[in-house]
Amino acid sequence: MREQLSAAEKARKDARAALVEAKKRDGVAAPAAVQGVVGNKVLVAATQPANVEVNANDQDDCIVPTERESNNEAKDDGEVGNVVSDGDDGEKGSQYVDELRAKLVVKNMEVDEMKEKLMVKDMEIDELRAKLITKDAELDELRSKLASNTTEISNLKATLTAKDTEIEALEADNADLTKAAEEAGEAAKASAARARETERALRESAAREARAAEALRASERAREAMEAEAQRSRVHTEQWRKAAEEAAFVIGGVERDAPGAPAGAVVGTPRADRWCQSSMASGVWTTKGGEEDGAGGKRKSGAAMRVLSDLWKKKAQK
């Protein structure tokens, strides 16, 4: 925008210079006052340099037309009109001068428009600068917050490091506790195994005791049965003894106090048997009727002995 304004100022200066040169070619001598006024904007004489009121710092500062510049421009236009009126020898001005004047007016309008636009742009730049200042303040605030956050982050890192150390210590303790728990579990398993072994041994011992008790009861029952059997045997023996005695008395006709019989000898006992056999061998055992002798008496004695022998065999088998 400033470059466009500089170009417009230069074009206006060239237009004014061309207008003055045209009047010179027509033989019109510009008065000293007009030369001085126009000399504020354009280069008219070789001894006076161009003096365009544009600061050297136009690239950075805003160009605002002052009241002096506006008065000078109006004065320049009036002086140029006077030059044209005085130098054309009664004529209203040539067409060339009118064209130059029209171009000058157009350039002035363009310069004014460019100045207005430049003012708007400068205002926008000022707003942007204000915003930039605000943003710089916000940036400074953010930087301070960042520094504070950096401090907090450092503190959090230190806290995190301490927590990591605590976690490592807890993990070590947890490992020790886990190992102790595993050892306790193994010990509990061993104790349970020993308890099962003890329980099995107790059950086996109880079973053995039960078997021993059963065997004892069986032996008791067997003993009782044997005692009962012995009692029955004694009863049977006594019964058979009495029966044998009665049979001996009936069949053999032998008296209790037979001649030659030992004292207390009872028929059916080994002692009586031996006595009977010896008596029969010696001829002492005789019947009541002594008249029975010969072969018949011997047969009778043999039958009695066979009966007694059968009785003793049955007794022995029972």
PyMOL commands that set and color helices and strands:
alter all, ss='L'
color gray80, all
select helices_A, chain A and resi 2-25+32-38+67-87+95-252+270-282+295-317
alter helices_A, ss='H'
color red, helices_A
deselect
rebuild
show_as cartoon
